[in-house]
Amino acid sequence: MPKYKHASYGNETIRLENGRIRVDVHKRLTGWGWAEIHAGDGTYVGVLDHLGEVMLRDQEMPMRLEAAHAVRSSGTFGERLTFAVASLVVQQKLKGTSFEQWIHYPFAEPAMEGEVTLTVPPDEAALLLSFRLRSRSNLFARYVRGPWVKFGEGDFGTAKTDAIFPGVEWLQGEEWSSGTDWFKDPWAQRFAPHPNKVAVPLMAISRGSVFAALAWDPRQDATRWFNDRVHRPQPVFAAPNFIDRMNNQLMGLMVPDAQGEGAENRVYADPPLELHKDQEVRFDAELRIGAGDSLDAVVDWVKRHGLPPPPPPRWPLEQALERIATAYNTRFWHEGKGFGFAQHPGAEGPHEPGFAEGYLRLFPNGAAAAGLREKLAWCRSQPGYAKPHSRFGAVSRIRDMTPERLAAYGEELLSYQRVDGAFPFDPDGRHYMKDDFVVAREYLEPMGHAGDTALDICVVPAAELIALWEATGEPKYRDAAILTLEFCMPMKRPEGGDFWETPLRSPNLLAAGHAALAYTYAFQTFGETRYREKAVYWLRALLPFTHLWQPERLPMMYNTKPCLCSSDWYFANWVRDHVQWEALVTFAAASEMGMDWGALDPEIDWHRYQEGITVAALRWMVDHRDNAWHPHNLPWTLELYRSGALDDCYADTHNSVTGLYGGMVIPPDPIAINLIAILERNMPSKERGST
């Protein structure tokens, strides 16, 4: 008997299976179809609730699409069931009952009909879903639902190990999607987000060692009529399933989609979707199951699809690097003071840009080379000269410390470490960078507490301890680093990277990047295979934050989300907004530390990833003629922007819905460092230094 008790079983079942997945398709009393899905070993996954469902504006109840017959076929495509479906006619079901005297709906024929196919391909743990539905009349629909998967229904219910909705959610254990852990309402509600906010088009939930993932084509024309706008598949995600208020977890697709942020989270559309006679509604999706957790589901998608090629760059890469070098050689230089930026008056100084040495090495005769060489010589002769250092704690600075400073810094670092290896969060002390935590806890609630810990709070000092051991040879630093690395080994979600303004335990890209750097460094230093495996894990944890598709006419391929939360509860929405600097500084630090992540994890093309995030960053570089950037917290800089003084810096944020840039501007040094790494990797050795 089926596990699902919310369907009237008609005592007929057809099975599709290939040894890796089993799909039992059941008949209701009124026709086929709903299905229960199992892994090849019999592990239960969940229910495909129907073969489509429509709810009209003028009828209180939804109408499932069902079929009188199922047609089985086999071929190179695998095993397939095809259903000629039609929506239930409620009035027919009331005929001859006591309801007929007092209820009458004006729909005497199916509102929709069409064809649905379920295909199990050979040797794949996948169910391919194709919905081709047609409206038979001019109708107004509150929704038309396609694939509607209820993970755990009838068995383990809401129990999960984790769940990832890339760019939107990363849940663990009993956490709720659209919860207020990292957001407050209305931003917390993201169960049917604007499709542009989704970084990778899949939703994944795992329990134990099995994941289920629903993937789709986000650019598919789900429906349109004549010259009206196109509707894309609207993802719906709820774990637990508070949409249907049932003891399961929901992954589904529907129309209409959310055209703007004001139309998000409407699973009952208002205004309704206008359908016309013979208008088609299409959904193509795949439900895939596999071994592992939700990150494994994301990685599986990337391995099968490959990382997308970076789009054509705004400028050729050498030209982009030359552009940045020229900016430093001209408007970013202040004679007699050093390098600086108009956005931060008074901060000019003899601070060497991180990219300069690499630029001069690769292009000693470049257009800006002579000027930069002269300016670097001046900076290095000044008493306040500051060498360039990667933005990864004090790791790169440690090699320049005096023995006395090394000892003092080492003892200070050890004094923070707990006996279990963890480093505690100290928002009013050493972690105080901005007053966000102070303000947020006073006007609403704390975003973290003193004494808490998180991945980023630990792995950065762990890497510093490794650097201290290399610099001094003192075993106490090595032992302390290993203690912290071991403390972090069980962690599965990157947290704590933007501790200065976001909830401490929220999912975070910078924490993933720092952990990848720290464990790669540990593997290089200690040769421990477990550290290599953990470095690969944290490197792959960057993927759920990275846009691996883009909508038409709105470039955002390889844009990244910094975290899946808000700043200070209400002040910045990082599910809506991209931030590029965190991915850039992560890969810049890896390049500066001699790490080849392409070799470390050859199953993912990390060289392509680095090029992707860098080419994306070229889009972010401001040009006052574009009028695409506005500041938010330094409004006086708008006039600087309009004058061109900020040109070739890059924006802090990008809105995934509007496509506009905002925040402050950031000096383009990390873009240039990544450009140099890419160009050097792709340049034949005989050509280096010959330009």
N, C-alpha and C positions, 0 to 999 in steps of 0.2 A: 504493500500500500504506500502511496505517496506520503512524504513527510508533511507536505504543505496542506494545511487544514482550512485554508481560506478559499478553496475552490471546490466546487461540487464535482467529484470524480465520476466520470462516465464509464469506468471499468475497462478502458482501452488505453494501451501504452505502446509507443513505438520507440525503439532504442537506436541511437547513433553512437558508435564507439570505434576507437582505433587502438586501444591499448594504453593510450595516454590521457584520454578524456572519455567520459561517458555522459551522454545526454538522454535522459528519459523524457520523451514528449508525451504529455497526457491529454486526454480528452475530457472536457467538461460535459455536463449533461446537454449543453447547447452546442457543442462542437469543439474541435481542436482549437485552442491550444495554450498550454503553458508547459514549462519544462523544468526538470530538476537536474542539476549539474553536479557531477562527481569527478574527482581525479581518477586516473587510470587504476589506482590501487583501491578505489572505492571510497576514498575520503570525500565526505559530503562538502559541497561548496555553497550552494544556494539555489535560488529559484529565478527563472525568467518568467515574470509575472503574467505576461500576455503576449500576443502577436500584434500589438498596437492597441491604442485606446484613444477615444475622442470624447471630449466633453463640450457640449454646445451651450451657448449662452441661454437658450430658451428651454433647457431641460435640466432638472436638478441632478440627475444621475449620469455618470459616465457610461459610455458604450464600448465594450471590448470588441475587438475584431477577431473573429473566429472562422474556422473552416469546416465544411462538411466532410472533406476528404483530404488525405495526405498522399502525396505522390513521392515515392522513393526513387532515387537514381544514384548510379555509381559511375565513376570514371577517374581520370587522372586527377580530378579535383578532390576526390575522396568520396564520402558518403553524404547525400543531400536529401533533405525533405523539402518539398515545395507545397505551399498552402495557398489556395485561392480563398482569400479572406474577405469577409464583409462584416460591417458593424452590426451589433445586435439591434433589433427593432423592438424597443421596449413595449410599444403599444400592442404588438403581436403577443407578447408574453402575458399581457394583462387580459387578453381576450378570453372570455368565458369564466373569468374570476370575479370575485366581489369588487375588485378595484375598477372594473370596466364601467360601472355605473357612475363613478365620481371622478375618475382621472382620464384625461384624453390628451395625448400629445399629438401634434400635427405632423409627425414623421411616420409615414406609412411604409417607407422603404429604407434600406440601409443608407446612412449618411455618407459612409465611406466604404470603398471596396479596394481590392488590390491583390498583390502577391507578396508573400513573405517566404524567404528561403532560409533554412538553417543548414549549414555545411560544416562537417567535420573533415578537415583536410588530412591527407595521409601523414602519419608520423608527427603530428603537431598537437600539443595540448591546447587546442583552440576551437572555438565555435564561431564561425563567420556568420554574421547576421545581415540580411538584406531586406529592407522594407520598401516596397513601392506601393504607396497608397494613393487613392484618388477620391476627391470629393465628388459626390454625385449631384450636388445641388449648390446653390448659393447659400452659404451658411456663415454663422459667426461662431468661432470655436474658442472656448476658454483655454484649451490646449489640445494638441495632438501629440501623444506619447509614442515613442518608438521603443528601443530596448530599455527595459526597466528591470534591473537585476537587484534582487534582495539577498544579500550575502548573509548566510547564517540562518535564514528563515526556517522555522520548524525544527531547528536543532540547537546550535550553540548561540543563537540570538545575537546579542550585541557584543559578545566577547570578541576581542581582537588583540593582536599583538601590536600592530601599528596600521597606519593608513596614510597615503600620500596622494594629494590632489595637487600636482606640481604648480608652483607659483601661488597657491592658495592655502593649502593645509599640509601640515605634517603632524600627525597625531600619534600618541603612544598610549597603550593601555586603555584606561577608562575615560580618557579625555574626549570631550564632545567636539565634533565639527561645528563651526559657527559658534563656538564657545566664547566666553568673555575672559578667558585666561590671559590672552595677549592683546585683546581689543576690548572696546566697549561699544555698545550699540550706538548708532546703527551700523558702524563698520564691521562689527563682529559677524553680522549676518552675511554669509557668502555661500549659501547653499545653491544658488543659481546665479553665479556672478556673470558680469559682462564677459563674453567669450574671449576678449583680448587679454584678460587677466590671467588666463590659463597658459602656463609656460610650456608644458608638454601635453599633447592631447590624449591623456589617459587618466583614469582614476584607479587607485589600487588599494586593496585592503588585505591584510594577512592575519592569519590565526595559526599559532604554532609554527610549523615549517612550510605552510602552503599559502600562496597568495592568489588572489583573483584580480584581474585588471580588465577594465573596459576601455577600449581605445576607439578612436573615430577620426574622421577627416574634418578638421575644423574649418576648412575652406569649401566644404561641400555646399552646393546649393540645395538646402533642405526643402525650401519651397519659395516660389515667387509667382507673381501673376502680372502678365503684360509688362508694363514699365514700372511696377511698384518695386520697392526695395527687396533685396534678397534676404531671406532668413537663413542663418546658419544653424547647425545643431546646437541646441542649448544644453550644456551639461548640468545635471542636478546631482548633488552629492550630500548625503546626510548620514552620519555615523555617530550615534544611533539614528534610526530612521524617524526623525521627528516630523518629516513631511507627511508620511502616512500614519504616524504615531503607532508604529508597530515594533515588535521586538526583533528587529533585524537591522541591516545597514544597507543603504540605498546608493546605487550608481545607475543613473539613467540619462536618456536623451529625449528632448522634446522640442517643439516649436509652439509659440513664437520664441525668438531669442531676445535678449536684453539689448536694445539698440543703444541705450545710454545708461548711465549709472542710476538714473531715476526709475528705470524699468527693471532693475535687478531684483532677484529673489521673488519673482511673481510666478508661482507655479500654476496660478489661475489668472490668466491674462486679463488686464483691464486697461485700455480697451481690448476687446477680443480680437483674435486673428480672423481677418476676413478671407473666407475661402470662396472660390468660384467653381462652377461646374467644370469637371475634368481637371481641376488643378491638382498637380501631383505633390505629394509629400514623400521625401526620400530620406532614408537613414541607412548608412553603411557603417558597420562597426564590427569589432571582434572582441569576444570575451576569451581571455587567455588565462590559464592557470599554470602555476609552476612552483618549484621548491624555493623557499626563502621568504624574505620579508618584502615590504612594499618598495624599498629601495632596489631590491633585486628585480622587481617588476619594471621599474623605470630603466634600470640598466639593460634588462632584456629587450625593452623597446628600442633603446639606442643601438644595441648590438645588431638587431634585426634590420633596422632602418638605416643605420649609420648616422653619424653626425652630419647635419646638412652642410653643404659647401658654404663658406662665407660669401655673402653677396658682394658684387663689385664694390671696391672701396670708393669712397668719396674722391680720393686722389690716389694715384699710384703710391705704393708704400714708401719708396725712396723720396718721392716728392713731399709726402706727408711729413716724413722725418725732417727734411730740409725746411719745411714750413715752420715746424716747431723750433728747430735750431735758429732760424732767422728771427723768430719772435723773441727768443732769449737773448739774441745778439743785438736786438733793437729795443723795443718798448718794455721788455722785462729787465732791462739793464739801466741802472741809475749811476751815472759817473760819480766816482768818489765814494759811493755807498755800497754798491754791489747789486746782486739780483733781487728783484722784488716785484710786487704786483699792485696795480692801482687799487684793487679791492681792499688791500691791507696796508694803508699808508703808514710809514714809520717802521715797517718790518723789513726794509731792505738791509742786506748785509752780505758779507763775503761767504755766501753759502753755495757751494759747488752743486750744480744740478747733477742728478744721478746719471743722466744719459750722456753727459758731455764727453767723458773719456771714451765711451764706446763709439760715439759719433765720429770723433777725431781718429779713432783707430780704423774704422771702416771707410770713412770718407775724408782722408787728410787734406784733400784739395776741394772739399765741398764749398758751396757758396758762403757758408757762415763759418768755415773752419778757422780762417785766419783771425777773425774777430773774436771768436770764442777762445781760441788758444791764448790770445793776449789777455782776455778777461779772466781766464782761469789762473794765469800767472799772477795777475794782480791779487786775486782772492787768496791765493796760497801764500802770498807774502804778508798778509794782514794778520795782526794778533788775534782777531776774532774769527779766523778762518774755520769753517765747519765742513768736514768731509761729508760726502753723500753716504747715507746709510739706508738700508732697506727698512721698510715699515713693518718690522717683525720683532717687536719688543726691543731689547738691547742686544740682540744676537750679533749684528754686524758691528756694533760699537765696542763690544767687549774686546775685540782684537786690538783696538787702539788705546785701551786703558793702561795706565801705569800699574805696576805691581801693587802699589798702595791702594789705588782705586779699585783694582780687581778684588783685593781682600775685603775692602769695605763693602763693595756691592755684593760680593758673595755672601758675607755674613748677614747683610740685611735681607737678602733673598731667603736664606735658610731660616731666618727668624720668623718669616711668614708661614712657612710650611708646617702643616699639621703632621702628627705622627703617622697618619694613614697615607700621607703623600699628597693630600689635597692642599690647594691654596684657597683661603677663604676670601669672599667678596667683602670689600671695605669701601662702601660708597661715600663715606665721609672722610676717608683717609687717602690711601695710596691710589684708589680708583676714582677719586674725585677729579673729573675733567670739566664737567659742566654742571649746572645746578638743576638739571632735569629731574634727577632722583629726589632731590630735596623738595622741589616744587610739587611733583606728582604725588608724593606721599602725604603732603599737607593738604592739597585741595581734593584728593580722592583716596588713593591707597598706594602702598609701596609697590614698586615694580620688582623689588627684590629686597632681601634683608641682609644686614651685616652678618657674616658667618656662613651664608649660603655659598655654594660653589657651583661651577659649571665647566663645561669642556674648555672654553677659551680661557677662563680664569686660571686653568691649570696648565694647558699645553704650552702657552707662551713662556712662563717661567721654567718649564721643563726644558725647553730648547735653550733658554739662557743658561741653565745649569750645565747642559752639554757643552756650550761654548766656554763656560768657565773652566770646566774640566780640561778641555783641549788647551786653554790658555795657561793653566797653572799646573796641570798634572795631578791635582789633589783628588784622591779617591772619594772624598766626602761629597764632592759635586756630582761625580758620576753616580754614586749610590743614591743621592737625593733625586737626580733626574730619573733614574730607573724606577724609584718608588712612585713618583708622580705618573710616569708613563703607564705603569701597571695599574694604578688607581683608575686611570681613564680607559683602560682596555674594555671594560664591559659597556661603556657608553655607546649608544646607537644613533642618537640624534644630535646634530651640531647645535650648541647653545652658548650664549654669553658673549658673542663677538661684538655686538654694539651695546655693551653694558652701560655706556654713559647716557643712553636715552631710551632704551627699549626694555621691556620685561626680560629679566635675566635669563629665564629658562625657555624663551621663545626660540623657534627654529631660525637658524642664522647662517648665512653664507660665509661670512668672515671667519666664524668659528670652524667651519669645515675646511677653509683654506689654511688657517693656522694649524689645525690638527694634521692636515696633509703635509705641511712643511715640517712640523715637529717630528712626526713619525718617519718621514723620509730621512731627515737628519739623523734620527736615532738609528735607523737601519744602516745608513752610510757609516755611522760611527761604531756601532756595536755589532753589526752583521747579523742581528737577530731577525730570522725570517718572519716571526709573528709581527714585528714592527713594520716590515714591508707590507704584509697583508693589511694591517691597519691603515697604513698610509694610502693604499689603494682604496680601501673602504671610504676614507674621508675625502679623497679626491673625487670619487664617484658621487659623494654627497653634494657636490656642487651642481649636479645635473638637475635636481628638482627646482633649483632656483634660476635656471637658465632657459631663456626663450629659444626653443628649437623649431619654431615655425613663426610665420608672421602673416597677418591679414593682408589682403590686397590694399595697396595705396597707403599703407601705414608701416613703414620699415621699423622692425624691432627684433629682427633675427639676431641672436646672441646677446641681446640685452639681458641683464640679470636683476633679480630681486635681491635686496640685501638681507631681508628677513621677512617672515610671514607674521607680522604683528604691526602695531602702531607705535609711534614715538609718544611717550608721555600720555598714553591712553587715547588721546584725542587729536594730537597735533600733526601727525603725518601718517598716511595710510600706505604701508609698504607692500600690500597686496596689489594696490593700484599702481604704485610708482616704482619704476626701475631706478637702480643706482649702479653705476659702472665702476667706480673707483675701487671697490673691494675686490672684485675679480682681477682688476688690473694690477693692484699692488701685490696680490697673492702670486700671480705668475711672474711679476717683476722680481719679487724676492726669490722665487725658485730659480730664475735665470741667474741672478746675482750670486746665488749659493751653489751654482753648478749642478742643479738638479734637472735631469731629463725625465720628465714624467711620461713622455711617449715611450721610453724604454722601460720605465717602471711598470706601466700598465698597458702593454701593447694591444689589448683587446679593445681599447677605446683610443681614438685618434686625438690625443691631447695636444699634438702640434696643431691640428686643425682647430681645436677648441681655442687655443691661445690666439691663433690668427683671427678666429671668429669674434672673440670679445674685443680684440684690438681694432679690427675693421669696424665693428659696431661703434667703438669709442670715437672714431673719426666723424661719425654722424653727430656726435655730441659736442664737437668743438664749435664754439660760438663764433658767429659772424654777424656783426650788427646789421648787415644788409638783409638778413633773413627774417628778423623780427620774430624769432621762434623761442626766445628765452625771456623770462621775467624773474627777478629775484623775489623772495618772500620775506626774509628776515633782515635783509640789508637793502631797504627800498631805495636808499640814496644812490646805490650802484647802478640803477637803471640809466642814469645819465652817462655814467662811464661806459656802459655797454653801447649806448647810442652813439657815442663819440668814437667807438672802435678801440678803446683802451683795453678792453677785455678780450678782444679777438684772439682766437687760438687757445685760450683756456677751454676747459670743457665743463659742461653743466653738471650739477650735483644730481638732478632728478629728471626723469622722463615720465610723463603721464601716459599709461598704456591705452587709455580711452581716447584722449584728445590728441595725442601725439606731440604735445608741446613740452618744452623743457623749462625747468625752474630750479629753485634752490639758490645756492651761491654758485660761484665758478671755482674751478680747481685748476691749479697749474698743470700743464700737460706732460710733466716729467715722466710719470708712469706709462703714458701712452708711448712716449719715445723709447723707453727702456724695452718695452715689449716689441716695438717695431724693429729695434736693433737685434733682438734675439731672433725674430722671424727672418729678417734679411740675412743675418749671419748664417743661420741654419740653411737657408736656401741658396746662398752665394757660394760658388766654387772657391775653394781656398786660394787659388791663384789670383782671383780678382779682388780679394780683400786688401784694402789699403792702397789700391791702385787708382782710385777715382781722383 
